[in-house]
Amino acid sequence: MNLSLWFDLTIVLVLAGVPLYLVWFRYRWVRIMARGPHVFLVLLLSLIWLVMVYGSLVEPHRLVVRHQSIIIGPGDSRLSLVLVSDSHLGLYRHADWLQKVINRINSLEPDVVVVLGDIVDGEHGLRELVPLNKIESQLGTFAVLGNTDYRVGAIDVRRAVESQSVEVLTNEWVRLGENGPVLAGLDDIWYGTPDWETTFQRIPSGVPVILAVHNPDPADRAEYNGVDLMISGHTHGGQVRLPFIGPSVPLPTTLGQQYDQGFFPYGKMSLFITSGVGESTVRARLFNPPEIVQLEVVY
C-alpha cells in the first residue's frame, strides 16, 4: 500500500471517528463532565478534526492568483508572464481541476504562460492533459519537465504535452516577441541532463534572460550565467504550513529552507518560486492554497 493511500485512509478514519467519539461523549457528558483531561481531549480532537477537514477538503480547492512585479531591464516595456507548476495530474488532480486552472489563467489575458514541471504523477496522468490546449496566450505557452515527469517517462510526457500545443523547452531558448526577453528552459536537475552551455549558446548580448527550471537548486549557477530572472516550482511552499513556523516538513531542496515560495532577490538575479496548484505525498494543503502566479515583468 503506497503512502498516499495510507494518508487517505487516515483522513477517512479521523473524519469518521472523531464525530462518533463526540456523539458518545455527548451521551456520557453528565458522568464525565468533571474530568478536566477528558474535556481537553475532546477539544483537542475537535480541533484536529476541523484542521483535517479544512486542509483536506477545503483549502486544496481554493485556487488563488498571486501578482508580482519584477524589473529585469532598464526599459519600460512590460510582459505578462503567468506561471503554473506542480499539477501532479493523475495522483490527486485530474482534467477537471486542470480546466479550472486554465480558465483562471485565461481570465488574466497573459502574454506568455510557463508550466514549471511535475505536470503528471503516474502514467494515467498523461490522459488528463487535454485542457492544456485551451490556454490562450499572446506569445506562446511553454513548459519544462520536473522529477515526476521523468519518473513517468520524459519522452512520453514531452510528446503528450506538446500534442496539446505547449512547447517543452529542454536546454534551449526562445525569444518572447521580436524585441522581448529570452525564455530559456533547463532540463530537470534530478533526473534530466541539464546542459548549461547548450541552453545559453547564441543568446543575443544585452537581452534580458528568464530561466525556467523546475527545481530552484541551481540558482547560484543561474546567477553566474547572467540570468536576470529564474522561475521555479518544486517546493510546493511546504504544502502544509504552520503559523509562525512555515513549512511543516523540510523542503526538498539544497538551496536553503528560507527559499520556500515567492519572490527573492538573489545576488544580481531575481528568483521566483511558486507553490504550485497540486499536491504530492499527502492530499492536503494548509495555510498555503494552490496558486497561479502572474508576473508583470518590466524590461
Secondary structure, 3 states (H helix, E strand, C coil): CCHHHHHHHHHHHHHHHHHHHHHHHHHCHHHHCCCHHHHHHHHHHHHHHHHHHHHHHHHHHCCEEEEEEEECCCCCCEEEEEEECCCCECCCECHHHHHHHHHHHHHCCCCEEEECCCCECCHHHHHHCHHHHHCCCCCCEEECCCHHHHHHCHHHHHHHHHCCCCEECCCEEEECCCCCCEEEECCCCCCCCCCHHHHHCCCCCCCCEEEECCCCCCHHHHHHCCCCEEEECCCHHHCEEECCCEECCCCCCCCCCCCCCEEEEECCEEEEECCCCCCCCCCCCECCCCEEEEEEEEC
